Amino acid sequence: MIREYDACLKCTVCEMHCPVLRVAPEFPGPKNGGPGLARLRAAGAVAELDHLDLCLGCRTCDTVCPSGIRPSELVNAPKVERVSRRGLPLREWILTHTALFGPLAVRMPGLVNGALASRPIRRAMAKVLHIDPHKPMPRYANHSFREWFFRRRSPWRDRPAPNGRVVYFHGCSVQFMEPHIGRHVVEVLEHNGFEVVLPPQKCCGLPLIANGDLKAAASSGRYNLEHLREWAEQGVPIVVSSTTCALTLKHDYPHLLGLEGAQAVAEHVYDLMEFLMACHEQGLLRTDFRPLRERLPYHQPCHQRAQAIGLPAVELLNLIPGVEAWNLDAGCCGSAGTYGFKEEKYPVSLKVGQAVADALRASGAARAVSDCETCRWQIEYQAGIQAVHPISVLWEAYGLGSGDRM
């Protein structure tokens, strides 16, 4: 039987593009740590390689592999086996269960955000959990996105939306930390004639996958599929505003986790900007934009690139009069979800993201644009400039809400 690792050509293209290998030569790399290690493990020659956990999980190696194999999954395999035997360590469990803490945190955001910014508490977290004290923790909002959504009145509540329905998968960051982005998504879609449907949903599971807990990720995935399947069967598009969530629904549910019915759902999943660009190409997108007169560097998230959908955000932003948007093309931001919060990986995270920070500072722009929440947080921390979701710029240009930036 031919195994996936046998397709590796040993061409080292993955190594040339690996953002970690450029700054941390002790990392075995996606070739040696992926198909190379898989061969040795299959032969029973070795169990693990040192420093393999330095992998960001950016999936750049998967994107560039000419053989079409997925080195990132092979690199992650030893961690998956370790977690299946021992369970998640406490730090990883805490970092991957935002949905458990979020409902309480949005009830008392001042207390929670203050505590997470407190130096004594951060020093204690570093000592006990090895969470780096320098990396700012995400700030919780004073309400959840779903609370806002279900107390509002849709403009299409009493009449059919001209362009039909879309399902919105919002993810954890929009639910608890950035509900304004969810508002922008909903209002832009409604402005373009769509009724937005919000089914029950859990975390997509990517943080669990990255930390090796495929069993828990599959549990979340099955729950999400149960609530998305009925809409996919009706042919209703499922739009996702987080590039990481979109990649998980499109790829990981059917291919990595092998969940029943996942492929049928994945065929109806769209990255938000991908969906809006398709609407534009079909003549469904309104272009009644107000001029903004702004230069906007766009940071393409690694998990957006892995979807192979081009640069729809840049194309859409350039429809706005006065906007000059361009792809920064400076590599990975280095955040990688929970990765940059870990004490031993924080320095690598900063080294990986330095090129992005330098390019953004050199651009002279007042703010940057990126579809991924952890990319935006890393940009604001390391580059020191505001980072927004592209949907927020479209929302501003449409003149929706008060028109003020949020």
C-alpha positions in Angstrom: 0.0 0.0 0.0 1.3 3.5 -0.9 1.1 5.9 2.0 0.8 9.6 1.7 4.4 10.2 2.7 5.6 8.1 -0.2 4.5 10.9 -2.5 7.0 13.3 -1.1 9.6 14.2 -3.8 12.1 15.5 -1.3 12.2 18.7 -3.4 12.4 20.9 -0.2 9.9 23.5 -1.6 8.1 23.3 1.7 11.3 24.0 3.6 12.0 27.1 1.5 8.6 28.5 2.3 8.4 27.5 5.9 8.2 30.7 8.0 9.5 28.9 11.2 12.6 27.4 9.6 13.7 30.8 8.5 14.0 32.0 12.1 14.4 28.8 14.1 16.9 26.4 12.5 16.4 24.0 15.3 12.9 23.2 13.9 13.2 19.9 11.9 11.1 21.5 9.1 8.0 20.2 7.2 10.0 17.7 5.1 12.0 16.0 7.8 9.3 16.5 10.5 6.5 15.5 8.1 6.9 12.8 5.5 10.5 12.1 6.7 9.5 11.4 10.3 6.4 9.5 9.1 8.6 7.0 7.2 10.8 6.5 10.3 7.8 6.1 12.6 6.2 3.6 10.2 9.4 1.6 10.4 9.5 1.8 14.1 12.8 3.6 14.1 12.0 6.7 16.1 9.1 8.1 18.1 9.6 11.9 18.0 12.0 14.7 16.9 13.0 17.5 19.2 11.5 21.0 18.6 8.8 19.6 16.3 6.2 21.5 18.3 7.6 24.8 16.9 5.4 24.2 13.8 3.0 27.2 13.5 0.3 25.2 11.8 0.2 27.8 9.1 -0.2 25.1 6.4 2.1 27.0 3.9 3.8 23.6 3.3 0.5 22.1 2.3 -0.2 25.0 0.0 3.2 24.8 -1.9 3.7 21.0 -2.0 3.8 20.0 -5.7 2.8 16.4 -4.8 -0.4 17.6 -3.1 0.4 15.9 0.3 -0.2 17.7 3.6 3.0 17.8 5.5 1.4 19.9 8.3 -0.8 16.9 9.3 2.1 14.6 9.4 4.1 17.1 11.5 1.1 17.3 13.9 0.7 13.5 14.1 3.1 12.8 17.1 1.3 15.6 19.1 -2.1 14.0 18.2 -0.9 10.6 19.5 0.5 12.2 22.6 -2.7 14.0 23.4 -4.8 10.9 22.7 -2.8 9.1 25.4 -2.4 11.8 28.0 -5.0 14.4 27.2 -4.4 18.1 26.7 -2.1 19.8 29.2 -3.8 22.4 31.4 -2.4 25.4 29.5 -3.5 24.1 26.1 -7.0 23.2 27.6 -7.5 26.7 28.8 -6.3 28.3 25.6 -8.6 26.1 23.4 -11.8 26.5 25.4 -12.7 30.2 24.9 -16.4 29.2 24.5 -16.5 28.0 28.1 -15.2 31.3 29.5 -16.7 33.7 27.0 -20.3 33.8 28.3 -19.1 34.8 31.8 -16.5 37.2 30.5 -18.9 39.3 28.5 -21.0 39.7 31.6 -18.1 41.3 33.5 -15.7 42.5 30.8 -14.2 45.3 32.9 -13.2 42.8 35.6 -12.0 40.1 33.3 -10.0 42.4 30.9 -8.5 44.2 33.9 -7.4 40.9 35.4 -5.9 39.7 32.2 -3.9 42.9 31.8 -2.7 42.9 35.4 1.0 42.4 35.8 0.8 40.3 39.0 -1.8 38.0 37.4 0.2 37.8 34.1 3.3 36.9 36.1 1.3 34.2 37.9 0.0 32.9 34.6 3.5 32.7 33.3 4.7 30.8 36.4 1.9 28.4 36.6 0.7 28.0 33.0 3.7 29.2 31.0 1.6 31.8 29.1 4.0 34.6 28.1 3.4 37.7 30.2 4.2 40.1 27.3 1.6 39.0 24.8 -1.7 40.9 25.3 -4.7 38.7 25.9 -7.7 39.3 23.7 -10.2 41.8 25.2 -13.8 40.7 25.8 -16.7 42.8 24.7 -19.5 43.9 26.9 -22.1 41.8 25.0 -22.0 38.8 22.7 -22.7 38.9 19.0 -25.7 36.5 19.3 -27.3 38.7 21.9 -27.1 41.7 19.5 -28.3 39.6 16.6 -31.4 38.2 18.2 -32.6 41.5 19.8 -32.5 43.4 16.5 -35.1 43.6 13.8 -34.1 42.3 10.3 -35.2 44.5 7.4 -36.3 41.2 5.7 -38.3 40.0 8.6 -41.7 40.7 7.0 -40.8 40.2 3.3 -38.7 37.9 1.3 -35.1 39.0 0.8 -34.5 39.6 -2.9 -31.3 37.5 -3.0 -32.5 34.8 -0.6 -30.8 33.6 2.6 -27.3 33.1 3.7 -26.1 31.2 6.9 -23.5 33.0 8.9 -20.9 31.0 10.9 -19.3 33.7 13.1 -16.8 31.8 15.2 -15.6 32.5 18.8 -13.8 35.8 18.4 -16.9 37.5 16.9 -19.1 36.0 19.5 -17.2 37.2 22.5 -14.5 39.7 21.5 -15.4 41.4 18.3 -19.2 41.5 18.0 -18.9 44.7 15.9 -17.4 42.6 13.1 -20.5 40.3 13.2 -22.7 43.4 13.0 -20.8 44.6 10.0 -21.1 41.2 8.3 -24.9 41.1 8.9 -25.6 44.7 7.8 -23.5 44.4 4.7 -25.2 41.2 3.7 -28.6 42.7 4.4 -27.7 45.8 2.5 -27.0 43.5 -0.5 -30.4 41.9 -0.3 -29.7 38.8 1.8 -31.5 37.5 4.9 -29.0 36.3 7.4 -29.6 33.1 9.3 -27.8 32.3 12.5 -28.0 28.6 13.5 -26.6 27.2 16.8 -22.9 26.7 16.6 -19.8 25.9 18.6 -16.1 26.6 18.1 -15.0 25.4 14.7 -12.4 23.2 16.5 -9.2 24.5 14.8 -7.5 25.5 18.1 -8.1 21.9 19.3 -6.7 20.5 16.1 -3.6 22.7 16.3 -3.0 21.5 19.9 -3.5 17.8 19.0 -7.0 17.1 20.4 -8.7 15.7 17.3 -11.3 13.9 19.4 -12.7 17.1 21.0 -12.4 18.9 17.6 -14.5 16.1 16.0 -17.1 16.5 18.7 -17.5 20.3 18.0 -17.5 19.5 14.3 -20.3 17.0 14.5 -22.4 19.6 16.4 -21.8 22.2 13.8 -22.5 19.9 10.9 -25.8 18.9 12.6 -26.9 22.5 12.5 -25.5 23.4 9.1 -26.5 20.3 7.2 -30.2 21.3 6.7 -29.2 24.6 5.1 -26.6 23.0 2.9 -29.2 20.5 1.7 -31.4 23.5 0.7 -28.5 25.0 -1.2 -28.2 28.0 1.1 -24.6 29.5 1.2 -22.7 29.3 4.5 -20.4 32.4 4.9 -17.6 32.5 7.4 -15.9 35.7 8.4 -12.8 34.1 10.0 -10.4 32.5 7.5 -9.4 29.9 10.1 -13.0 28.8 10.6 -13.6 28.7 6.9 -10.6 26.5 6.3 -11.7 24.1 9.1 -15.2 23.8 7.7 -14.0 23.4 4.1 -11.1 21.1 4.6 -10.6 19.7 8.1 -14.1 18.4 8.7 -14.2 16.2 5.6 -10.5 15.4 5.1 -8.7 15.5 8.4 -11.5 14.5 10.8 -13.4 12.5 8.2 -16.8 13.6 9.6 -20.0 12.1 8.1 -21.8 14.6 5.8 -18.9 17.1 6.1 -18.2 17.2 2.3 -21.8 18.0 1.5 -21.7 20.9 3.9 -18.2 22.0 2.8 -19.4 22.5 -0.8 -21.6 25.3 0.4 -19.1 27.0 2.6 -17.6 30.4 1.5 -15.0 32.7 3.0 -17.0 35.9 3.4 -14.9 37.9 1.0 -15.0 35.0 -1.5 -18.8 35.1 -1.3 -19.1 38.9 -1.8 -16.7 38.7 -4.7 -18.9 36.0 -6.3 -21.9 38.3 -5.8 -20.0 41.1 -7.5 -19.2 38.9 -10.5 -22.9 37.9 -10.7 -24.0 41.5 -10.6 -25.6 41.1 -7.1 -23.2 43.3 -5.1 -24.2 46.9 -4.6 -21.5 49.4 -5.3 -23.1 52.5 -3.8 -19.9 53.2 -1.8 -18.9 56.6 -0.4 -15.3 57.7 -1.1 -12.9 56.9 1.7 -9.5 58.1 0.3 -7.2 55.7 2.1 -4.3 53.5 1.4 -4.9 50.0 2.9 -2.2 47.4 3.1 -3.8 43.9 3.2 -2.2 41.1 5.2 -3.3 37.8 3.6 -3.7 35.2 6.4 -2.0 31.9 5.9 -5.3 30.0 6.3 -6.9 32.3 3.7 -4.1 31.4 1.2 -4.6 27.7 2.0 -8.1 28.0 0.6 -6.8 28.9 -2.9 -9.4 31.6 -3.5 -7.1 34.4 -4.6 -7.4 37.9 -3.0 -11.1 38.8 -3.0 -10.7 41.3 -0.2 -8.2 43.4 -2.1 -10.4 43.3 -5.2 -13.5 44.4 -3.2 -11.7 47.1 -1.3 -10.5 48.6 -4.6 -14.1 49.0 -5.7 -14.4 51.8 -3.1 -13.7 55.2 -4.6 -10.5 56.7 -3.2 -9.2 53.4 -1.7 -5.8 51.9 -2.8 -5.6 48.4 -1.4 -2.7 46.0 -2.1 -1.5 42.7 -0.8 1.4 43.3 1.5 3.0 39.9 0.7 5.3 39.9 3.6 4.8 36.4 4.9 3.2 35.0 8.1 2.2 37.3 11.0 3.6 34.7 13.4 0.5 34.6 15.7 -0.9 31.2 14.7 -3.9 31.2 17.1 -2.8 30.0 20.5 0.8 29.6 19.5 2.1 33.1 20.2 0.7 33.0 23.7 2.9 30.1 24.8 6.0 31.2 26.7 8.5 29.0 24.8 7.0 30.0 21.4 6.5 33.7 21.9 10.0 34.6 20.7 9.6 32.5 17.5 6.2 34.1 16.9 7.8 37.6 17.0 10.7 36.6 14.8 8.3 35.2 12.2 6.1 38.2 12.3 8.8 40.8 12.1 8.8 41.1 8.3 5.0 41.9 8.4 5.5 44.5 11.1 8.4 46.1 9.2 6.5 46.2 6.0 3.4 47.7 7.6 5.4 50.4 9.3 7.2 51.2 6.0 3.9 51.5 4.2 3.0 54.6 6.2 -0.7 53.5 6.3 -2.8 54.5 9.3 -4.3 51.0 9.5 -4.0 47.5 8.0 -6.6 45.0 6.8 -6.8 41.3 7.5 -9.6 38.7 7.6 -8.1 36.7 10.5 -8.6 37.8 14.1 -5.3 36.6 15.5 -3.5 38.2 12.6 -5.1 41.5 13.4 -4.2 41.2 17.1 -0.6 40.4 16.3 -0.4 43.3 13.8 -1.7 45.8 16.4 0.7 44.4 19.0 3.9 44.0 17.0 3.5 46.7 14.3 1.6 49.2 16.5 -1.1 50.2 14.0 -4.8 49.5 13.9 -5.9 46.4 12.0 -9.5 45.9 10.8 -11.5 43.2 9.0 -12.1 44.1 5.3 -15.9 43.8 6.0 -15.6 46.8 8.4 -14.1 48.9 5.6 -17.0 47.9 3.3 -19.4 48.7 6.0 -17.9 52.2 6.4 -18.0 52.8 2.7 -21.7 51.8 2.5 -22.4 54.4 5.2 -24.2 51.8 7.3 -25.0 52.3 11.0 -23.7 55.6 12.3 -20.9 55.6 9.7 -18.4 55.8 12.5 -15.5 53.4 12.6 -15.8 50.7 15.2 
